[in-house]
Amino acid sequence: MAVALCQDYYSHAGPYVPPPQKVTYLHFFLHDTRSGNNPSAVPIVSPNTTTSTGFGGVIAFDDPLT
């Protein structure tokens, strides 16, 4: 009966180095039209404050994604 030594189970070529990962960057743009004949963004609820930041407002939109 032959017994394999531990050194027979491993490669002598060196440590495994994985290939570099491919990275893809996607950029999406939403084109809002809030006025005119066919608006694509319509305010639903406005905040009950006197500030002009618009924080807290809810807007529904139907934008083309390009």
Stockholm file with secondary structure:
# STOCKHOLM 1.0

chainA/1-66         MAVALCQDYYSHAGPYVPPPQKVTYLHFFLHDTRSGNNPSAVPIVSPNTTTSTGFGGVIAFDDPLT
#=GR chainA/1-66 SS CCCCCGGGGSCSSCCCCCCCCCCCCCCCCBCCCCSSSSCSEEEEECCSSSCSSCTTCEEEECCCBC
#=GC SS_cons        CCCCCGGGGSCSSCCCCCCCCCCCCCCCCBCCCCSSSSCSEEEEECCSSSCSSCTTCEEEECCCBC
//
